């Protein structure tokens, strides 16, 4: 089995917006032949929502992952992780084996409202129309500015770099191949590469039917390859069946874009393997 197929570290459980308990995820990971399973529950957020952990259940999350770590010792390496979100402010998570830094939320400067960038096309249309007064480019600049700010905190993994495209079906929000979008995203990409972050190739939106291919886009992969940026495969799994969904196809896409090496998170640290 290829090394990249043995690790899944972007996962969610019933402690946040996942469908399965941590115990069910661990049992499935072992049955599927994984050697490393990382739990990355969504960090508690300062506003009410349906997808992040609460401050009250965060200690229970920690305790359950530590219990499973002990239970599966010698059979499956379990890591305690967290998915941090920009809107919680520049406070680096502490006390975790690793953390994923992501941007899921934008605040509209025109009305102060919070918009979830990956929730629905309708919400992003409202974000552009009401939050940014119809200025799509301003919305894109705000999103990628936040991505860079998260990267500056040096997360172990920078979550789904171009998540902003998730709800952009058939270019209904903006032209992903247009010069304006590529210039805005490309400037942020160069900044993140310069910071030396590990990007993820995330198959979650494909599993859930939002996209045909894993993040990031091919042109971004080519830029990463040219810069020899670090890249890891993740499934953003919200259920047991998705723990390493699409890894082979994603690795093939990365290799076709010129990526030679994939980085794999293990209990012994980060290891490298061939993308092919």
C-alpha positions in Angstrom: 0.0 0.0 0.0 1.3 3.4 -0.9 2.3 5.5 2.1 -0.2 8.3 1.3 -3.0 5.7 1.5 -2.2 4.9 5.1 -3.0 8.3 6.8 -6.2 10.4 7.1 -5.9 13.5 9.3 -8.7 15.8 8.2 -11.8 14.1 9.7 -14.9 15.2 11.5 -17.1 13.3 13.9 -20.4 13.7 15.9 -18.5 16.1 18.1 -19.0 18.6 15.3 -20.6 18.0 11.9 -19.6 14.5 11.2 -21.9 11.5 10.9 -19.9 9.0 13.0 -18.5 8.8 16.5 -14.7 8.9 17.0 -14.9 5.2 18.0 -16.7 4.3 14.8 -14.1 6.3 12.7 -11.2 4.5 14.5 -12.7 1.0 13.9 -13.3 1.8 10.2 -9.8 3.3 9.8 -8.2 0.1 11.2 -10.5 -2.1 9.0 -9.5 -0.1 5.9 -5.8 -0.6 6.6 -4.9 3.0 7.8 -2.0 3.3 10.1 -2.6 6.9 11.2 -6.0 8.5 12.0 -6.1 12.2 12.9 -9.2 13.8 14.4 -9.6 17.4 13.5 -12.8 18.7 15.0 -14.0 22.2 14.1 -12.8 24.6 16.8 -15.5 26.2 18.9 -16.6 29.5 17.2 -17.7 32.8 18.8 -21.1 32.6 17.1 -23.9 30.1 17.0 -23.7 27.6 14.1 -24.5 24.0 13.3 -21.1 22.6 12.4 -18.4 23.4 15.0 -17.7 22.0 18.5 -19.0 24.0 21.5 -16.8 25.1 24.4 -18.6 22.6 26.5 -17.9 19.5 24.4 -14.3 20.4 23.5 -13.0 18.7 26.8 -15.1 15.6 26.0 -13.6 15.5 22.5 -10.1 15.7 23.9 -10.8 12.9 26.4 -12.4 10.6 23.9 -9.6 10.9 21.4 -7.1 10.3 24.2 -9.1 7.2 25.2 -9.0 5.9 21.7 -5.3 6.6 21.4 -4.7 4.3 24.3 -7.2 1.7 23.2 -5.7 1.4 19.7 -2.1 1.7 20.7 0.1 -0.7 18.6 -2.7 -1.2 16.0 -3.6 2.3 14.9 -1.8 5.6 15.6 -4.4 8.2 16.6 -3.6 11.9 16.7 -5.5 14.7 18.4 -6.0 17.5 16.0 -8.1 20.6 15.5 -9.4 22.6 12.6 -9.0 26.2 13.4 -11.0 28.9 11.7 -9.9 32.5 10.9 -13.0 34.1 12.5 -11.8 33.0 16.0 -9.0 35.5 15.8 -5.2 35.2 15.6 -4.9 32.7 18.5 -2.7 29.8 17.7 -4.3 26.5 19.0 -2.3 24.8 21.8 -2.2 21.3 23.2 -2.9 19.4 20.0 -0.7 17.0 18.0 -1.4 19.2 14.9 -3.8 21.7 13.6 -5.4 22.6 10.3 -5.9 26.3 9.5 -8.9 27.2 7.4 -11.1 30.0 6.3 -14.8 29.1 6.2 -16.4 32.5 7.0 -16.3 36.0 5.6 -17.7 39.1 7.3 -19.4 41.4 4.9 -17.9 44.9 5.4 -21.1 46.6 4.1 -23.4 45.0 6.7 -21.2 43.2 9.3 -22.9 39.9 8.6 -21.0 36.5 8.7 -21.3 34.3 5.6 -20.2 30.7 5.3 -18.3 30.4 2.1 -18.9 26.7 1.6 -22.5 26.4 2.8 -24.5 27.2 -0.4 -24.5 29.1 -3.6 -27.4 31.2 -2.4 -25.5 32.3 0.7 -22.5 33.4 -1.4 -24.8 35.3 -3.8 -26.1 37.1 -0.7 -22.5 37.6 0.5 -21.5 39.3 -2.7 -24.7 41.3 -3.1 -25.3 42.5 0.5 -22.0 42.0 2.3 -19.7 43.4 -0.5 -22.3 45.6 -2.3 -22.0 43.5 -5.5 -18.2 43.7 -5.7 -17.2 40.1 -6.4 -13.5 41.0 -6.7 -13.6 42.6 -3.2 -15.1 39.4 -1.8 -12.4 37.3 -3.4 -9.6 39.6 -2.1 -11.1 39.4 1.4 -11.2 35.6 1.3 -7.7 35.1 0.1 -6.4 37.8 2.4 -7.8 35.8 5.3 -6.2 32.6 3.9 -2.8 34.3 4.0 -3.4 35.5 7.5 -4.1 32.0 8.6 -0.9 30.8 6.8 1.1 33.4 8.7 0.1 31.5 11.9 2.1 28.5 10.5 -0.6 25.8 10.8 0.6 22.2 10.2 -1.8 22.1 7.2 -3.4 25.0 5.4 -7.0 23.8 4.8 -8.5 23.7 1.3 -6.7 26.8 -0.1 -9.4 27.5 -2.8 -12.5 26.5 -0.8 -14.1 29.7 -2.2 -14.8 27.8 -5.4 -17.0 25.1 -3.7 -20.4 26.7 -4.4 -19.4 28.3 -7.7 -21.1 25.7 -9.9 -20.8 26.5 -13.6 -19.1 29.8 -12.7 -22.3 31.2 -11.3 -20.4 33.5 -8.9 -17.2 34.2 -10.7 -15.0 33.0 -13.6 -12.5 30.6 -12.1 -10.5 30.7 -15.3 -10.6 34.5 -15.6 -7.5 36.7 -15.2 -9.0 38.6 -12.3 -9.6 35.6 -10.1 -6.3 33.9 -11.0 -4.4 37.1 -10.2 -6.1 37.4 -6.8 -5.7 33.7 -5.9 -2.2 33.5 -7.4 -0.9 36.4 -5.3 -2.2 34.7 -2.1 -0.8 31.4 -3.3 2.7 32.9 -3.8 2.5 34.4 -0.3 1.5 31.0 1.3 4.2 29.2 -0.6 6.8 31.7 0.6 5.7 31.0 4.2 6.4 27.3 3.6 3.0 25.9 4.6 1.9 22.4 3.8 -1.1 22.6 1.5 -3.8 19.9 1.4 -5.3 18.3 -1.7 -8.8 17.8 -0.3 -11.3 15.4 -1.8 -14.2 16.2 0.5 -16.2 18.3 -1.9 -16.0 15.5 -4.5 -17.4 13.0 -2.0 -20.3 15.3 -1.2 -21.1 16.0 -4.8 -20.1 19.7 -4.9 -17.1 19.4 -7.2 -15.7 17.1 -9.9 -12.1 17.3 -8.7 -10.4 17.8 -5.4 -9.1 21.1 -4.3 -6.9 22.8 -5.4 -7.4 23.5 -9.1 -4.9 22.2 -11.7 -3.3 25.6 -12.3 -2.7 25.9 -8.6 -1.2 22.5 -8.5 1.2 23.4 -11.3 2.3 26.6 -9.4 2.9 24.5 -6.3 4.9 22.0 -8.3 7.1 24.7 -9.8 7.8 26.0 -6.4 8.3 22.6 -4.8 5.6 23.4 -2.2 4.6 20.8 0.3 1.3 19.0 -0.4 -0.6 16.3 1.5 -3.7 14.3 0.7 -6.8 14.6 2.9 -10.4 13.4 2.6 -12.1 16.0 4.9 -14.0 12.9 5.9 -17.3 13.4 7.7 -18.2 9.7 7.7 -16.4 6.3 7.8 -16.7 5.5 4.2 -14.9 8.6 3.1 -11.7 8.2 5.2 -9.4 8.0 2.2 -11.9 8.7 -0.6 -10.3 9.7 -4.0 -6.7 9.4 -2.9 -5.4 7.5 -5.9 -7.1 9.9 -8.3 -5.9 12.9 -6.4 -2.3 11.6 -6.4 -2.5 11.0 -10.1 -3.7 14.6 -10.7 -0.9 16.0 -8.6 1.6 13.9 -10.5 0.2 15.1 -13.8 0.6 18.7 -12.6 4.3 18.0 -11.9 4.1 17.3 -8.1 6.8 14.7 -7.4 6.4 14.3 -3.6 3.5 14.0 -1.2 3.9 14.6 2.5 2.2 12.2 4.9 1.5 12.9 8.5 2.3 10.0 10.9 2.8 9.6 14.6 6.5 9.6 13.9 6.3 13.0 12.1 5.9 14.0 8.5 7.2 11.6 5.9 7.5 11.9 2.2 6.5 9.5 -0.6 6.3 9.6 -4.4 3.1 11.2 -5.8 2.8 8.5 -8.4 
